[in-house]
Each structure stands twice: as structure tokens, then as C-alpha cells.
């Protein structure tokens, strides 16, 4: 990979490939990120430079390689109960508000870009705790659809097994003891009472959502749209709106906004935190 830094046109070609493949818009100064994420893959396939990699990606025989590259560029670390306030809002506002409307069915929730499963499993835990604190409420529980573009993180999420290093990122000792079982390898397996509510699916947010059955009461799409162009953000948000029931809620990341989408969503201040209600 010695000519990586000396071939800006190769970096531009790679940026175009990545945006077309999964929507991620790389900045002018992100060569270091590409280099670190693809170092192992470049060595494995014996590509001398980034141009050679892009040549192969653009060829008809590069389907498997394209999947590997997108996987490497979209795999991110995540946390349990990330940012805390979305889960407080769930328990204090959204569950009480929506559960009266769904007494005959589960509350349908979509966790988009779920990574290795921390977000949907965290939601499932909050739902379980809400039901235990409020007997007779949310009696049908929740039905969680969790999607991601990366095959490797989906496989990890489906396993529901985590090392202590990953659990240390936001998982309390009380919840660890309550919702996980230690196995012989030293990892911790999430219990079926939490995992059974989650259905993991492969999904590229650039493509249509026809693989997602029905409509959702609640969508989590956090810390994803920051990587997309404004045009793509609007397109994705419009299609998410189409999957939300009227009056359903959307969670975005703390640094993400709903600029130009007033026709579709109403901002709701929760102090702290903001959620968006589908019109």
C-alpha cells in the first residue's frame, strides 16, 4: 500500500465507489481512515495500491470483494444504552403513550444500523423493565426489527455473545447479572427473554424498505445519517416516514438534525433530548 498517499485520484475513485455502494460520504482528509480500515484486506488480496483495489471493485467479478470492503468501512464500535436519554424517554414518555394504542399487539420498533446488537438488545431490556414495573402494561411486549448493512456485525449480533470488554461500554453490573449468562469461554450470552424479541435482517439504507413488513411505532436511526449527503439524508428520512405509523416516533443521533423535513415530522423537546413525531 506504499503508493496510497501519492495517488489522490485513487482516493477519489474509492470515495465514489463507497458513496454509491452504501451512501457514506468521505471527506477530503479521510485517507488515514481508509488506510487503517482496509490494511488487512489489501494485504490479504495482495493489492499493491488503492487503484488496484478499485479496479477490482469495479469489475464484474468483484461482488464478494465489494461486500468485504463495505463491511470494513461501515463496522463501528457501539455502546449499551448509548446517550442514556433515549432510553429514559422510552420508559417515561413513549411506552406509556403508545402502549394504550397497541394492547392487541406488540409495539413494533425498528433499530436501523444496529451494528453488533447493543441498541436493539438495550431497547428490549428497557421494555422488559417497564413491563415489570407496570404490571399489565405493554402486555404484548415489543417486536424489534434490527438491520445493518454489514454481514459480520449481524452475525455477531445474532449470536448475542459478548466479551467483558464490549460489555464494559455501558452495561451495568446489575443488568449484566440479570440479563446475561457467563459461558465457559469467558464471554457472556444474552438471555432468551431479551433476545427473542429481536429479529435481525440485512438492509442497505440506500435501497428500498420492502423487506420490512408492516409499519413501525418507533424507529431508531441514530448516528448514521451524519455520513450521508443532504440529498441522501432527505431520501432516507422520507422513506423512514413511510414506514412509521402516523404519530409514531423517530430517534436520531445527538448531532443529527431534521432540516427541511417539517412536512413529515414534528420536533418534540424532551429535556434532555429531541425526538421526532411522524405527521
Secondary structure, DSSP 8 states (H G I E B T S, - for coil): -TTSTT-HHHHHHHHHHHHHHH-----TT-HHHHHHHHHHHHHHHT-SSHHHHHHHHTSTT-HHHHHHHHHHHH-----TTTTSHHHHHIIIIIHHHHHTT-TTS-EEEEESS-TTTHHHHHHHHHHHHHHHHSTTTTTT-EEEEEEES-HHHHHHHHHTEE-HHHHTTT--HHHHHHHEEE-TTS-EEE-HHHHTTEEEEE--TTS--TTS-S-EEEEE--S-GGGS-HHHHHHHHHHHHHHEEEEEEEE--TT---TT-TTTEEEEE-SS-EEEEE-
